[in-house]
Amino acid sequence: MSFLLAAVRSFLFVLFLTVTVIPWALAVLLISVFAKGDKVYWSCAGWLRLAIYGARYICGVQWRIQGMENLPTEADRRSAVILLSKHQSTWETFAYPALMSHPLAYVFKRELLYVPFFGWAMARMDMIHIDRSKRAQAWTKVAEQGKRLAALGHWVIMFPEGTRIARGKKGEYKTGGSRLAIETGVPVVPIAATSAVCWPRKSFLLRPGVVDISIGKPIPSVGREAGELMREVETWIESEMHRLDPSAYRSSSTHVAAAQA
C-alpha cells in the first residue's frame, strides 16, 4: 500500500474516532448517573470495540489471538489476575477491553482523564489513575486500589515497561505489577502483542496487517520476590515477541550472535 493511501485511510479512521467518541461519551456519562460498575464499563468497551473494528475495516488492521484459555473462565468471575502486557501502541489499550470477556482495571496516568469526552468517560469507570510525578503516592494508590479490585475478582492490567516501546525494542521492566501481584496473592498473566506492526507508537499512520496477541499461562506470585517474578515475565514476553515478530528483532539477534561468537 502506498504511503498516500495509508495516510488517507488513517485520516478517515481518526475522523471516525472523533465523530463517534463524542456522542458515545455523552451517552456513557448519562448512563453513569443511573448505573454503576459493569454497565458503565461495558458501555465504554462498546466504543473501544467500535474503534478496533473501525481500524480493521478502514485501515486493514486485523488480529489473531492465542492463549485465551489461559485466562479465568467467564464462569469463574471471582478469580483475579494481574495482566502484564507488552505495550507498543494505542491499539492494545483499545483492544483488550473489546476482546476480553471480563472487566479490566487499567493503571494509567491521570492526565488521560482530561482528554475531552474520551477521558471524561474513562473517569466513570473503576480504574486506577495515578500521578506519575509522585511515585511513592502513586504506588500506595496502586497497592490499595489493586487489593480492593482483586478482592472483587477484577483483572488489573499494567504495562511493565511503563510506556509505549518501538517495534523490535525492549524497555526497562519495572516491578510495580509483580509487587502488586505478591501483595494481593494473585497470579500474573504475561501478554505479548505486536501492535506496532500496524500502528506504531506516537503515530496515527496505520498500515494494514495482522496484530498477534499471545497470552501466557498464569504465573503464581505467592512466595515470590518481585524482581525475580518480573524477570520471569520479561523473559516470557520478550521471547514470545521474537517468535511472533522475528523480522523486527533480526538485527538484535545478529548482534547477540556476533557477541557470543
Secondary structure, 3 states (H helix, E strand, C coil): CCHHHHHHHHHHHHHHHHHHHHHHHHHHHHHHHHCCCHHHHHHHHHHHHHHHHHHHHHHCEEEEEECHHHCCCCCCCCCCEEEEECCCCHHHHHHHHHHCCCCEEEEEEHHHHHCCCHHHHHCCCCCEEECCCCHHHHHHHHHHHHHHHHHCCCEEEECCCCCCCCCCCCCCCCCHHHHHHHHHCCCEEEEEECHHHCCCCCCCCCCCEEEEEEECCCECCCCCCHHHHHHHHHHHHHHHHHHHCHHHHHHHHHHHHHHHC
